[in-house]
Amino acid sequence: MSDVSIDLQSWVCPAPLRDAPNIVMGHGGGGAMSAELIEHLFLPAYGTAADAGLGDAAVIGLGGVRLAFSTDTFVVRPLVFPGGTIGDLAVNGTVNDLAMVGAQPLALSTAFILEEGTALQDIAHVASALGTAALAAGVRLVTGDTKVVDAGHGDGVFINTAGIGVIDDRADIRPQRAVPGDVVIVSGDIGVHGVAVLSCREGLEFATTIASDTAPLHGLVSAMLDTGADLHVLRDPTRGGVAATLNEIATAAGVGVALDERHFPIPGEVRDACGLLGLDPLQVANEGKLLAFVRPADADRVLAAMRAHPLGAHAAVIGHCVPDHPGMVVARTALGGTRVVDLPIGEQLPRIC
Amino acid sequence: MSDVSIDLQSWVCPAPLRDAPNIVMGHGGGGAMSAELIEHLFLPAYGTAADAGLGDAAVIGLGGVRLAFSTDTFVVRPLVFPGGTIGDLAVNGTVNDLAMVGAQPLALSTAFILEEGTALQDIAHVASALGTAALAAGVRLVTGDTKVVDAGHGDGVFINTAGIGVIDDRADIRPQRAVPGDVVIVSGDIGVHGVAVLSCREGLEFATTIASDTAPLHGLVSAMLDTGADLHVLRDPTRGGVAATLNEIATAAGVGVALDERHFPIPGEVRDACGLLGLDPLQVANEGKLLAFVRPADADRVLAAMRAHPLGAHAAVIGHCVPDHPGMVVARTALGGTRVVDLPIGEQLPRIC
């Protein structure tokens, strides 16, 4: 091992990793434990080979264009859920990572880990959904890989997609650009994907008409850019939900975020299911929604453009950036009080994407 | 599902998939069963969303440059083996996919699937090896993802890497360019990686000094291009070994390949281990070797340039392309006979990469 990497002889699990010597489900939740794993294990291990903050999409200058490059692995269970499958999730998840830096997706790779004994019919089903989602998103499937692992060492199908896209000339979108005064907009109903997947989990089935919101968001982003607005930040609130995403942005930009819970678009069925299960809807995953930070002067026309787009019909202003409490997200509750919206620590809903 | 994808109502597992309704380990072996899975399941499922043949690396024109884009998932067991770990394999595997179309690697994504209960120390070990390998290969780790699956649904660590690179202006390298007369060169000793991994498999341990040949090959390819030779085909013979790779090239180009077994650089220990285990060294995986198809007029200087490079010191001519038996690979044996070198059907060595 080179001197830029972890010294394995002296490496001990650092305290911030919650004193756990082993991986627990919470490390995959997209919250504080996931962040600690990256900060205290992966980044020191990668040393100077790591570039930037290992964000959702990297930006690479190349021959006069800005290329976006991103990867995401999907381990959702079950493979098929109301409104979607692991296949379309694998397309839309990576397309959205690209869209959140202002890129139009160009090409995807697809890499499958198949478990011995999985029915070919089931694989055909999710691969077909993947192909259909790629056509719908206008992205080409250009390269792939397939591995097989022994029964008991996988879970049917895991899919990784990586994607490349070309960033719109008009876009300079990154978490660090959030500034006090920015208006925070969400593109529609939140908590829908997580509740849809949970509703069909073995041992947990409950009746709901909620279907996953999985969708590709680059068309919506284009419509927002077409307004001429200077979009400061875009992020899709997936694992860890709106709570995790807003906390990450607040920390990255060193600003506070003040929300008003009365303005959150949360469907009644999501609210009911979260109440029943003891979940915070702000921590529940979405797969077809985005959060936008824009200047107050741009907010009205961005909101109007979003509402005119099928994927932004329920867009709403949910809060704004403030100079106070940098790195913190607070919300005025429906009862008029104020609460801190924490970064989730571990795993509220395991294997949701 | 759209009409371009598999009609799931009428889809039945096609006969070429060996009449198996379920995934078997052989589908991941890189041989005939892997090819059937792609041809009869993935490509029909993807429909018109699939571009080109889902080869190891896609070539994408972008702003005046030719971009190479590739993905590979690593499920090797054990995670640490003589000469390497899953971490450096994950770097070199994808770097080599890029190098085989003549690209210099630019950036990699890394995506981990971690199994609940895995020791953080073990993850730090392979992540550190990954970082060190990336530095050695001169490639940046620019974006990543981490997922956690429940104990019993993973196997410690799986890693996917996707990579992008810029293709050398001098290169037009693809399997279809093989023509009768081409000289076939291998860059060094074959069968080394597979035997190294097998030697430490639980229940199969045997004493050997063989260490994996895992290495990044883009520097060697540069040295070959520097000769001014027109390289027709390059491929790294990983899963399925030299046998699978040569069969794929023969099929893609519609040429025959005639080998001479007496010229194969096979270390004695590899030969002995293969004899003991009943393996064909031509079907054993390599992770730091390449096969090159070049014009006869270019062969001497390409071979000289390879031998002058540390990763090509044992380079040797092993055969040539012929107009006879298109799509078939035959070898003159050490005893003077001739045998057909088949595309392996299934899995000789499961989870070798």
Interface residues (C-beta under 8 A of the other chain):
Chain A: M1 S2 V4 S5 I6 L8 W11 C13 L17 A20 P21 N22 I23 V24 M25 G26 H27 G28 G29 S34 L37 I38 L41 F42 A45 Y46 G47 T48 A49 A50 D51 A52 L54 G55 D56 A57 A58 I60 L62 G63 G64 V65 L67 F69 S70 T71 D72 T73 F74 V75 L106 A107 S109 T110 A111 F112 I113 L114 E115 E116 G117 T118 A119 L120 Q121 I123 A124 H125 A127 S128 A129 L130 G131 T132 A134 L135 V139 R140 L141 V142 T143 G144 D145 T146 K147 V148 V149 D150 G152 H153 G154 D155 F158 N160 A162 I164 V166 E347 P350 R351
Chain B: M1 S2 V4 S5 I6 L8 W11 C13 L17 A20 P21 N22 I23 V24 M25 G26 H27 G28 G29 S34 L37 I38 L41 F42 A45 Y46 G47 T48 A49 A50 D51 A52 L54 G55 D56 A57 A58 I60 L62 G63 G64 V65 L67 F69 S70 T71 D72 T73 F74 V75 L106 A107 S109 T110 A111 F112 I113 L114 E115 E116 G117 T118 A119 L120 Q121 I123 A124 H125 A127 S128 A129 L130 G131 T132 A134 L135 V139 R140 L141 V142 T143 G144 D145 T146 K147 V148 V149 D150 G152 H153 G154 D155 F158 N160 A162 I164 V166 E347 P350 R351
